[in-house]
Amino acid sequence: MGETANDRRVFALTGADVLPFLQGLVSNDVLPLAKGPGLVWAALLTPQGKYLADFFVVNTGTALLLDIKDSLAAATVQRLAMYRLRADVQITPSDLTVTRGLGTAPENALPDPRHAALGWRAYGQAGTGPTIDWDAIRVAQTIPETGIELIPNESYILENGFERLNGVNFRKGCYVGQEVTARMKHKTELRKGLVQVAVDGHALIGTPITAEDRVVGQVFTQSGGKALAYLRLDQALGQMQAGPDCRLWQE
């Protein structure tokens, strides 16, 4: 069995307009969920293209659900309600539990669409499996986490790997923040981004990273001699420092 994700909240999505409503708001294509069970990872952005929240839209086969980090749940549901206007859409709290796991998945589980290393997610009873070191997996695969690497009103999804992690669709048409995201996509090269670096020592999450006395980014999740760092890529060269006791470098 998998591990219960105690930091997630689940909401039931009902009403005839739910999927078209979300389609016009979020970064990914949710309409395929009308055809059957599936899991879509998507972000809600500001009109200026900055990240507000990320979540999974889920078709379990019997219900449509929203699976979101608890710290962003209330504000995100409130914002979705603001956009709803006269659409036939209801978003109501559910008592379902999110379970995550690796290896053989239970019958009702769905694969995490971001990366195969993240295993599966299921919705129902609490899990009873062993604790999994998700941070180690995220660092190894350069996968950002809500509220750590992904910072509301600050982060941009393309700089945080959403294209590589199946969190954005460039063929689906308009959504909030789409114009800025499309412009970033068509730039020759992103100048800033989330990358994996080697690390010697430890620094608090969010500690500024310096190179040759210039601030070139911030360090985030650290695990097993590696870390996720948000860097200005054209300046983050050679050995870098994050606080007095942490050296970093790109391999």
N, C-alpha and C positions, 0 to 999 in steps of 0.2 A: 504493500500500500504506500501511497504517497504521504507527503508532509503537508499539514494544514498551513495555509498562508493566512496567518492571523492579521496581517496588515492590509488585507483586501476587503472591499465591500462589494456586494452584488445587488443590482437593481433589476427588476423585471421591466421589460420594454413591451408595451402593448399599444394597440391602435393600428388602424389601416395604413397610416402614413409614416410609421416608424422608420423604415429603411430609406424611403425617399427623403425624409426629413434629415436623417443623419448624413445621407449622401451629399447634401448641399452644405454641410458644415465641416466634415472631418477630412483628414488628409488621405485616407485610403478608400478603396472601392468596397462598399458594404453590400451592394445589390446582389452579389452571388449568394449571400446568406438566405435569400428568398428561395433558393433551390434545394436547401437541405442543410444538415449539420455542418458546422464550420466555425472557425475562429479567425477574426480579423483584428489585427493590431492597428490602431490609428491614433492620431493626435488632434486635439482641438487647439487652434491657433488664434492669436489676435489678428485684427485686420492688417497689422504691420508685419505679420508673418512670424511673430515670436510664439514660442511654446507656452501653452497654458496648462495642458494636461494630456496624458496618454492613457489609453484604456483598451480593453478587448471588448469587441462586440461579438456575441456568441449566439449561435443557433445550436441548441442541444438536441434538436430533433423534436422536442416538445415545447420549447419556450425560447424567446429571445431575451438575452441578458446583457447587462453592462457590468464588466468586471474592472474595478478601479481601485487605486491605492486609497486607503481610508483618509489620509491627510488632505486629499484633493476632492473627495467625494462630494461634500456639501456644496462647495463653490462651483463645481462643474455641473452638478444637477441643476443648481440655481441658474447658471448661465444657459444651459440647454432649455430650461423652461422659459427664459426670456426670449429665446429665438422661436419658440413654438407657435406663437400667435394663434391662428385658428386651426392649425394642423391637428389631426386626430392622433395624438401621441400622449401616452401616459408613462411616467417613469416613477416606479414605486419601489420602496425597499423590499428586499427579499431576504429570507433567513437561510438561503443556501450558503454553503461553505465552499471556498476555493481550496482544492487540493492540487499540489504539484508533485511531480515525481519523475524519476529516470527509469530507464529499462522498460520492461514489459508493462504496457499500459492496461488499465482495467477497461472493460467493454465500453463504458460510456465516456471515456476520455477522448480528448482532441489534442493533436500535436501543437506545441507552441509554434506559431508561424514565424517567429523572429529568427530562430536558429535551432538546428537539430540537437545541439548540446543542452538546450533548455528543457528537453523532454516533453512532458505532456501536462495538461490541465484538465481537471474534472470538477463537476459542480454537483454537490449533494452532501453526503455525510463527511464528517471530519476524518482526516487521514490518521494513520497509526504507524507510519513508517519512520525510519531514522532521520535525524536532522541532516540536511544537505547543505554543503558549503556553496551557496549560490554565488557569493562574491568571487570565489575562485574561478567559477565558470564564466562569470561576466568579464572578469579581467582577462582571462585567457582568450576570449572571443571578442573583446572590445564592444560590450553591450552596456549601454547606459541604464541607470535606474532612476525611477521617479523620485524627485526630491533630493537626489545626490548629484549625479551628473546633469540630469534634466531639471532645470531651474525655471519655474514659472516667470514669465515676463522678461526672461533673459536669454534662454537658449534658442537656437535655431535647429530645426530637426535635421536638415541635411548635414550640418556640422557634427551632428551626433549619430550619424550612420543610419538614419531611417530608410534610405533607399536600399542599402545593403541588407537591412534587417526586415524588409518587406512591410514597412510602415507608411509608405507613401506611393500613390499611383499618379503618374503624369498623363494618363489618358482618360481619366474619369470626368473631366470637366471642372467647373468652378466649385470652390469651397472657400470658407473664410481663410484669408492669408495665402491663397493659391498664387496670386500674382507675384508676391515677393519670393515665394518658394520656387516658382518656375524661373524667375530671373537668376536665382542662385544656382539652379541646376544648369543653366546655359552659360554660366561663367566658364572661362577656360579652366580655372582651378580655384578651389576653396583655399583661402589664405589662413583660415583658422579651423580647428577641428579636434575631435576627441580621438586620441591615439593611445596605444599601449607603449609604456616606457619601462626600462629596467630601473630598479630603485635599490639603493643601499641606505638603510636607515628607515626612519618613519617620520611622517608629518601629518598633522591634522588635516582632515578633509577641508578643502577650500584654501589651503595655504598657498600664497603666491609662489610661482616658480620664476627664478631669475637666471639669466644667462648674460655674462659680461656686464653685470650691474643693471640690466634692463629687465623689467617684468615682462615675461613672455607667455604667462598662462597660470593655471591653477592645477594642483594635484587633487585627485579624488580617491576612489576606492583603491586599496593596496592589498595584495595577496601574493605570497610565494615569490618574493623578489621582483614582482612586476607591479605596475600601477596604471590606472587610467588617468590621463592628463589631458586637459583642454589647453591647446597650445596655439600660439601664433606660429605657423609652420615655417615661415620664411626666416624667423629669428631664433627658433629653438634648435640651435646647432651645438654639437659638442656636449660637454658636461654642463649640467644645470643644477641648481640648488633650490630646495624647498625648506626654508627655515634653517637653523644652524646645524641640524643633525641628519639631513636627508639629501643625498646626491641622486640625480636622475640623468639618464641619457637614453637616446633612441638607438636601438640596435639595428 
